[in-house]
Amino acid sequence: MSISDSKDHAARVSALREGFTKTFGYHPEGIWRAPGRVNLIGEHTDYNMGYVLPFAIDKNALVAIRRKSQLEPERTTLDFASTYGGADSNPVTSITIDELVPKAVPGWAAYPAAVVWALNELDGVQLSGFELLVDSDVPVGSGLSSSHALEVGTIVALNDLYDLGLSHTRMAQLTQRAENEFVGAPTGIMDQSASLMSQAQHALFLDCRSMEAATVPLPLAEHDAVVLVIDTRVEHSHVDGGYAARRRSCEQACEVLGVDALRDVASVDALEAIDDPVIKRRAKHIVTENQRVLQTVKVLGEGDLEAVGELLYQSHVSMRDDYEISTEELDAAVEAALAAGAIGARMTGGGFGGSAIALIHREQVEPVSQAVLEAFEQAGYVQPNIFTVVADEGAGRA
């Protein structure tokens, strides 16, 4: 069942509407939903103009908004609040639209503010002030794209309210610009696209150069299989230096090879022209990861989950050894899951923390979860948060 059809979702929507009225003194004009995502495979390939295969999940950001009228004294002020502090504690961050400059807004409010900034950069668009209250059950810092869920929820709401007529592709591009230039995180375009374009029970096969997208059925139900998320609770941030350093390495590899993007490198043999061993390893991950995405699409079509599982683990090894973005906790989660019988496992997301995923048969949920918990306890790590996810619909009205 999709989250949008569940009783829990309806209860969250009702609570958010009441919370908005309590916080701001008015009813919201509407509530919009934007899901987080799991990337099945295709990590760090998006900003290299390659291929990715994510899917939206049944954890999402709910965004309630009310535009201010021209008669209100603070009609050019943006007021942001969230339920993160609890239902009775919704502190408001306020900033005028004229004050929106890159990196000027602190904390989580930077994400919806960035969307407003990006939209107001468009010709013929001038947003007024508004009030926003967000409720999200996407774990923060988990590698499941909590920040992009918030950005996408905001842009979908504003696109509807102001009748901007933006396509999903254009909204993805605008939120990427917001993230890159306003927030200061050099991310690619995968996360926004997954949140906007996904379909239930499908993965999204996206060409990040052409932005051509196709839905790929996930034959999990036929095999009584599920995707288990293991949130290591080691928080990561794309604003930190590790992500940007990997991106610079890819750009340096392109300069040596004389290509526009590593997407254009057909095989690892071409990487012999790179003398720097670190840059060569970084480029190797991108080249082989693109190949793995294409192969995963193929074997999914054949219903071969065992082959999918092998590709997932190959991806993890590449991220661990060549791209060097895994952590001890992520490695422990992957190895424990595989030892307990998982079909395949890998870290997912930008790395340096966050989550791993395991493709498992439904009957393995308890034993695999228990094996991971025991491995973390023995290693002295913080207890992970473990849960299954459903491939859900993309963003829209709640």
C-alpha positions in Angstrom: 0.0 0.0 0.0 1.2 3.5 -0.9 1.9 5.8 2.0 -0.6 8.3 0.5 -3.4 5.7 1.0 -2.5 4.8 4.6 -4.3 5.8 7.8 -1.0 7.0 9.2 -0.6 9.4 6.3 -4.1 10.8 6.9 -3.3 11.3 10.5 -0.1 13.1 9.8 -1.9 15.4 7.3 -4.6 16.2 9.8 -2.0 16.9 12.6 0.0 19.1 10.3 -3.0 21.1 9.3 -3.9 21.7 13.0 -0.2 22.5 13.8 -0.1 25.0 11.1 -3.2 26.8 12.4 -1.8 26.8 15.9 1.6 28.1 14.8 0.5 30.8 12.4 -3.1 31.6 13.2 -4.4 30.7 9.8 -5.4 27.6 7.9 -2.9 26.4 5.2 -3.9 26.7 1.6 -2.9 23.1 1.1 -0.5 20.3 2.0 2.0 18.7 -0.4 4.0 15.5 -0.1 7.5 14.7 -1.3 9.1 11.3 -0.7 12.7 10.5 0.3 14.4 7.9 -1.9 16.6 4.9 -1.8 19.1 4.6 -4.6 19.1 1.0 -5.7 22.3 1.5 -7.6 24.2 4.2 -9.4 26.2 6.2 -6.8 27.9 9.5 -7.6 27.2 8.9 -11.3 24.6 11.7 -11.5 27.0 14.6 -11.5 29.2 12.7 -14.0 26.2 12.8 -16.4 25.7 9.0 -16.0 22.9 6.6 -15.1 21.1 6.1 -11.8 18.4 3.8 -10.6 16.6 5.2 -7.5 13.1 4.8 -6.2 10.9 6.9 -4.0 10.1 5.5 -0.6 7.1 5.5 1.8 8.8 8.1 4.0 8.2 11.7 3.1 8.2 15.3 3.9 4.7 17.0 4.2 4.7 20.7 3.5 1.8 23.0 4.5 1.8 26.5 3.0 -0.2 29.7 3.1 0.6 32.7 0.9 0.4 36.1 2.6 -2.0 38.7 1.1 -0.9 42.0 -0.2 -2.6 43.6 2.8 -0.5 41.9 5.4 2.3 44.1 6.9 5.0 41.4 6.5 3.8 40.3 3.0 7.4 39.9 1.7 8.5 37.8 4.7 9.0 34.0 4.6 8.2 32.2 7.8 9.5 28.7 8.2 8.7 26.2 11.0 8.9 22.5 11.5 7.5 19.8 13.8 11.0 18.5 14.5 10.9 19.9 18.0 7.6 18.2 18.8 4.0 19.1 18.1 3.9 21.9 20.7 7.3 23.5 19.8 7.4 25.0 16.3 9.9 27.8 16.4 9.6 30.1 13.4 12.6 31.2 11.3 11.7 34.4 9.4 13.6 36.1 6.5 12.5 38.6 3.9 12.7 37.7 0.3 15.1 40.6 -0.3 17.5 39.0 2.2 17.7 35.7 0.3 21.4 35.4 -0.8 23.4 32.1 -1.0 24.5 30.6 2.2 22.8 33.3 4.3 20.1 31.1 5.8 21.1 28.8 8.6 19.9 25.2 9.3 17.1 23.3 7.7 15.3 26.5 6.6 18.0 27.0 3.9 16.4 24.3 1.8 12.9 25.9 1.3 14.5 29.3 1.2 16.8 28.1 -1.6 13.8 27.0 -3.6 12.3 30.5 -3.3 15.6 32.0 -4.4 15.8 29.8 -7.4 12.3 30.4 -8.5 12.6 34.2 -8.2 15.7 34.0 -10.5 13.3 32.9 -13.3 12.1 35.5 -15.7 8.6 36.6 -14.9 8.4 35.0 -11.5 8.1 37.0 -8.3 6.9 35.1 -5.3 5.3 36.8 -2.3 5.9 35.9 1.3 4.3 32.8 2.8 4.2 30.7 5.9 5.5 27.1 5.8 5.3 24.2 8.3 7.0 20.9 7.5 6.6 17.5 9.0 9.0 14.8 7.8 9.6 11.2 8.7 12.6 10.8 6.4 15.5 10.2 8.8 17.8 13.2 8.7 21.4 12.5 7.7 20.5 8.9 6.7 21.4 9.1 3.1 17.7 8.9 2.1 17.5 12.4 0.8 15.6 14.2 3.6 16.8 17.6 2.4 15.7 17.0 -1.2 12.3 15.8 0.0 11.9 19.2 1.7 13.0 21.1 -1.4 10.8 19.1 -3.7 7.8 19.4 -1.4 8.3 23.2 -1.4 8.7 23.6 -5.2 5.7 21.3 -6.0 3.6 23.4 -3.6 4.7 26.7 -5.0 4.4 25.5 -8.6 0.7 24.7 -7.8 -0.1 27.8 -5.8 1.5 30.2 -8.3 0.4 28.2 -11.4 4.0 28.2 -12.7 3.5 25.3 -15.1 6.9 23.8 -14.4 7.6 20.3 -15.6 9.1 17.6 -13.3 12.4 17.9 -15.2 12.5 21.7 -14.8 11.6 21.4 -11.1 14.4 18.9 -10.6 16.9 21.3 -12.3 15.8 24.2 -10.2 16.1 22.3 -6.9 19.5 21.2 -8.0 20.5 24.8 -8.6 19.0 25.7 -5.3 21.1 23.0 -3.5 24.3 23.8 -5.4 24.3 27.6 -5.4 22.2 28.6 -2.4 22.9 25.9 0.1 26.4 25.2 -1.2 26.2 21.4 -1.6 27.6 20.2 -5.0 25.0 17.5 -5.5 23.7 16.0 -8.7 20.2 15.7 -10.0 19.2 12.2 -8.9 17.5 12.8 -5.6 15.1 15.5 -6.8 14.3 13.5 -9.9 13.4 10.4 -7.8 11.2 12.4 -5.5 9.4 14.0 -8.4 9.1 11.3 -11.1 8.9 7.9 -9.4 6.0 5.5 -9.7 4.8 3.0 -7.1 6.5 -0.5 -7.3 9.0 0.8 -9.9 12.5 2.2 -9.9 13.4 5.3 -12.0 16.0 4.7 -14.7 17.4 8.2 -15.3 20.0 9.4 -17.9 21.4 12.4 -16.0 22.7 14.0 -19.2 19.6 13.9 -21.4 17.2 13.7 -18.4 15.4 10.9 -20.2 13.6 8.8 -17.6 11.9 5.4 -17.7 10.2 3.4 -15.0 11.6 -0.1 -14.3 9.3 -2.6 -12.5 10.7 -3.9 -9.3 9.7 -7.6 -9.2 9.9 -7.8 -5.4 6.4 -9.1 -4.7 6.8 -11.9 -7.2 9.8 -13.1 -5.3 8.4 -12.3 -1.9 11.4 -9.9 -1.4 11.8 -6.6 0.3 14.4 -3.8 0.6 15.7 -3.4 4.1 17.2 -0.1 5.1 19.9 0.0 7.8 20.4 3.5 9.0 23.7 3.5 10.7 22.8 6.8 12.4 26.2 8.1 11.4 25.0 11.4 9.9 26.5 12.8 6.8 26.2 16.2 5.0 26.8 17.0 1.3 28.0 20.4 2.4 31.0 18.8 4.0 34.3 18.5 2.1 34.4 14.8 1.2 31.6 15.0 -1.3 33.1 18.0 -3.0 36.5 16.4 -3.1 35.2 13.3 -5.0 33.5 15.6 -7.5 36.8 17.5 -8.0 38.6 14.2 -8.6 36.1 13.3 -11.3 36.6 16.7 -13.0 40.4 16.2 -12.9 40.0 12.8 -14.5 38.0 14.4 -17.3 40.7 17.0 -17.9 43.3 14.3 -18.3 41.1 12.1 -20.5 39.8 15.0 -22.6 36.1 14.2 -22.1 33.2 16.3 -21.0 32.1 13.8 -18.3 33.2 10.4 -17.1 30.0 9.1 -18.6 31.9 9.3 -21.9 34.6 6.8 -20.9 33.6 3.4 -22.3 35.9 1.2 -20.3 38.4 1.1 -17.5 41.2 0.5 -20.0 41.0 4.2 -20.9 41.9 5.1 -17.4 45.5 4.0 -17.8 46.1 7.5 -19.1 45.6 8.8 -15.6 48.9 8.8 -13.6 47.5 9.8 -10.2 46.4 6.6 -8.5 43.7 8.2 -6.4 42.1 10.0 -9.3 42.3 6.8 -11.3 40.4 4.9 -8.6 37.8 7.6 -8.4 37.2 7.5 -12.1 37.2 3.6 -12.1 34.2 3.7 -9.7 32.2 6.0 -11.9 32.9 4.0 -15.1 32.1 0.6 -13.6 29.1 2.0 -11.7 27.5 3.2 -14.9 28.0 -0.3 -16.3 26.4 -1.8 -13.2 23.3 0.4 -13.5 22.8 -0.7 -17.1 23.3 -4.3 -16.1 20.9 -4.0 -13.2 18.1 -2.7 -15.4 18.7 -5.6 -17.7 18.5 -8.3 -15.0 15.6 -6.7 -13.3 13.7 -7.1 -16.6 14.6 -10.7 -16.5 13.4 -11.1 -12.9 16.9 -12.3 -11.8 17.2 -11.0 -8.2 20.3 -13.1 -7.6 22.1 -11.2 -10.3 20.8 -7.9 -8.9 22.2 -8.9 -5.5 25.6 -9.6 -7.0 25.7 -6.2 -8.6 24.7 -4.4 -5.4 27.6 -5.9 -3.6 30.0 -5.1 -6.4 28.8 -1.5 -6.2 29.5 -1.5 -2.4 33.0 -2.9 -2.9 33.7 -0.2 -5.5 32.5 2.6 -3.2 34.5 1.1 -0.3 37.8 0.6 -2.2 37.8 2.9 -5.2 35.6 5.9 -4.2 36.4 5.5 -0.5 33.1 6.9 0.8 32.0 4.0 3.0 32.5 3.8 6.8 33.2 1.0 9.2 29.5 1.0 10.2 28.3 0.8 6.6 30.7 -2.0 5.9 29.6 -3.9 9.0 26.0 -3.6 8.0 26.6 -4.9 4.5 28.7 -7.8 5.6 26.4 -8.8 8.5 23.4 -8.7 6.2 25.1 -10.9 3.5 26.3 -13.4 6.1 22.7 -13.7 7.4 21.5 -14.6 3.9 20.7 -11.3 2.1 20.5 -11.6 -1.7 22.6 -8.5 -1.9 23.6 -5.4 0.0 25.4 -2.1 -0.4 25.7 1.4 1.1 23.3 3.9 -0.5 23.5 7.6 -0.8 26.4 10.0 -0.8 28.5 8.1 1.7 30.5 9.1 4.7 27.7 7.8 6.9 24.0 7.3 6.3 22.4 4.0 5.3 23.0 0.6 3.7 20.3 -1.4 2.0 19.8 -5.1 1.8 17.8 -7.0 -0.7 16.2 -9.9 1.2 13.4 -12.4 1.1 10.6 -11.3 3.4 11.1 -14.2 5.7 14.7 -12.9 6.4 13.6 -9.5 7.8 14.0 -10.6 11.4 17.2 -12.8 11.1 19.0 -10.2 9.0 18.0 -7.4 11.3 19.1 -9.3 14.3 22.4 -10.2 12.7 23.1 -6.5 12.0 22.1 -5.4 15.5 24.4 -8.0 17.0 27.3 -7.0 14.7 26.9 -3.4 15.7 26.7 -4.2 19.4 29.8 -6.3 19.3 31.7 -3.6 17.5 30.6 -0.9 20.0 28.7 1.1 17.3 25.5 3.1 18.0 22.4 0.9 17.5 21.2 1.3 13.9 17.6 2.1 12.9 16.4 -0.8 10.6 13.2 -0.8 8.6 11.7 -1.9 5.3 10.7 0.5 2.6 8.1 0.4 -0.2 8.6 1.9 -3.7 6.1 4.7 -3.7 4.7 7.5 -5.8 6.5 10.7 -6.5 5.6 14.1 -5.1 2.1 15.7 -5.2 -0.7 17.0 -3.1 -1.1 15.1 0.2 
